[in-house]
Amino acid sequence: MKFKKGETVIYPQHGACVVQGTKKMEFFGEKQEYLILKTVINEMTLRVPLDNTDGVGLCRDLTDNQDLVSVLAKPDPRVPSNWSRRFKNHQEKLKSGDVYQVAEVVRNLAARNRDASLSAAERTMYERARVNLVSEISPALKVSAEDAEIYLDEALAKGVLKDGEEEDTPKKKKK
């Protein structure tokens, strides 16, 4: 797949990224062409070997937000009650890089947070999943990260956080 400078792609572990270009670099005695990416949210620079872009999931388009809202609003009765199974299941969904599976993790952990407090590991997972989802919603809707977060909260409020129940969302950083 060809990547153009300025194009937005999704890196499963880091969310939306902007292509900065390519660069030939040497690591461990081997020269390769690397795709240089900058994450949308944390502005972290990533280098991905061009021959491994498919392997890390960079071939995915930005999300269809209507489908995303329906995923976020619909409760999932299949969430394991056992903590370790639930955590492993959520980890696998996050590693898949599929935006709808990431949305399922956000939805499930938001619902769990509503009913009982999250463990420290689940809280960290929830915050990371939210950041990844917001980073994908933001460029898809062409809005700021803050507006994308509001969009996400409103989508959750339509289902798992019914009747305007307040969610304990991660603290927002001041810029």
C-alpha positions in Angstrom: 0.0 0.0 0.0 1.3 3.5 -0.9 1.2 6.2 1.8 1.1 9.9 1.1 2.6 12.6 3.3 -0.2 14.2 5.4 -2.5 11.2 5.0 -4.2 9.9 8.2 -3.9 6.2 8.9 -4.8 4.1 11.9 -2.1 2.3 13.9 -3.9 -0.3 16.1 -1.8 0.3 19.2 -1.7 4.1 19.0 -4.8 5.3 17.2 -4.8 7.8 14.4 -1.5 8.9 12.9 -0.4 11.3 10.2 2.1 10.1 7.7 5.2 12.3 7.8 7.0 10.6 5.0 9.6 7.8 4.6 13.2 7.5 5.5 15.9 4.9 4.8 17.5 4.0 8.2 19.8 1.3 9.6 18.9 -0.7 12.6 20.8 -3.7 13.8 23.1 -3.6 10.8 20.2 -3.7 8.3 19.1 -0.9 6.1 15.3 -0.5 5.5 12.8 2.0 4.3 10.6 3.2 7.2 7.3 4.9 7.2 7.4 7.8 9.7 4.2 8.5 11.5 3.1 11.1 14.2 0.3 10.1 16.5 -2.7 12.5 16.5 -3.2 12.6 20.2 0.1 12.4 21.9 2.3 13.5 19.0 4.6 10.6 19.4 6.8 9.6 16.4 6.6 6.0 15.2 8.8 4.3 12.6 7.3 1.3 10.8 9.3 -0.8 8.3 7.5 -0.3 4.9 7.4 -4.1 4.4 5.6 -4.5 7.7 2.8 -1.9 7.4 0.2 -4.6 6.6 1.4 -6.7 9.6 0.7 -3.9 12.0 -2.7 -3.0 10.5 -2.1 0.3 8.7 -4.4 -0.5 5.8 -7.6 0.4 7.6 -9.7 3.5 6.6 -11.2 5.8 9.2 -14.4 4.7 10.8 -18.0 5.0 9.8 -19.2 6.9 12.8 -22.9 5.8 12.6 -21.9 2.2 13.0 -19.6 3.2 15.8 -22.4 4.9 17.7 -24.5 1.7 17.4 -21.7 -0.4 18.8 -21.1 2.1 21.7 -24.8 2.3 22.5 -25.6 -1.5 22.5 -24.8 -3.4 25.7 -22.9 -6.7 25.3 -24.4 -9.6 27.2 -21.3 -11.8 26.4 -18.8 -10.1 28.6 -17.1 -12.7 30.8 -17.7 -12.2 34.5 -14.4 -13.7 35.4 -11.8 -10.8 35.7 -8.9 -12.6 34.0 -11.0 -13.8 31.1 -12.6 -10.4 30.6 -9.2 -8.7 30.7 -7.7 -11.1 28.2 -10.7 -10.8 25.9 -10.4 -7.0 26.0 -6.6 -7.2 25.4 -7.2 -9.3 22.3 -9.8 -6.8 21.0 -7.4 -3.9 21.5 -4.6 -5.7 19.8 -6.8 -6.4 16.8 -6.8 -2.8 15.8 -10.4 -3.0 14.6 -12.1 0.2 15.6 -15.4 -1.6 16.4 -13.6 -4.0 18.7 -11.9 -1.1 20.4 -15.3 0.5 20.7 -16.6 -2.6 22.4 -13.9 -2.5 25.0 -14.7 1.2 25.7 -18.4 0.4 25.9 -17.9 -2.7 28.2 -15.5 -0.9 30.5 -17.7 2.2 30.7 -20.6 0.0 31.7 -18.5 -1.9 34.2 -17.3 1.5 35.6 -20.9 2.5 36.0 -21.9 -0.6 38.0 -18.7 -1.1 40.0 -15.3 0.5 40.1 -12.7 -0.7 37.7 -9.5 -2.4 38.8 -6.3 -0.4 38.2 -5.4 -2.5 35.2 -8.9 -2.1 33.7 -8.8 1.6 34.4 -5.5 1.9 32.5 -6.9 -0.2 29.7 -10.1 1.9 29.6 -8.2 5.2 29.4 -5.9 3.9 26.6 -8.8 2.5 24.6 -10.6 5.8 24.9 -7.6 7.7 23.7 -7.3 5.4 20.7 -10.9 5.7 19.9 -10.9 9.5 20.2 -7.9 9.7 18.0 -9.8 7.9 15.3 -13.1 9.8 15.7 -11.3 13.2 15.6 -9.9 13.0 12.1 -12.9 11.1 10.8 -15.3 13.9 11.9 -12.7 16.6 11.3 -13.1 17.9 14.9 -10.8 18.5 17.8 -9.9 15.7 20.3 -12.1 17.4 22.9 -15.1 17.4 20.5 -14.4 13.8 19.6 -14.4 12.9 23.3 -17.7 14.7 23.8 -19.0 12.7 20.8 -17.8 9.5 22.4 -19.5 10.3 25.7 -22.7 11.2 24.0 -22.7 7.9 22.1 -22.1 6.0 25.4 -24.9 8.0 27.0 -27.3 6.6 24.3 -26.8 3.1 25.5 -24.7 1.8 28.4 -24.8 5.1 30.3 -28.5 5.7 29.8 -30.5 8.7 31.1 -27.5 11.0 31.3 -25.8 9.0 34.0 -22.4 10.5 34.6 -19.3 8.6 33.8 -16.1 8.9 35.7 -14.0 9.8 32.6 -10.2 10.1 32.7 -9.0 13.6 33.6 -8.4 15.9 30.6 -5.0 17.4 30.2 -4.8 21.2 30.0 -2.9 22.5 26.9 
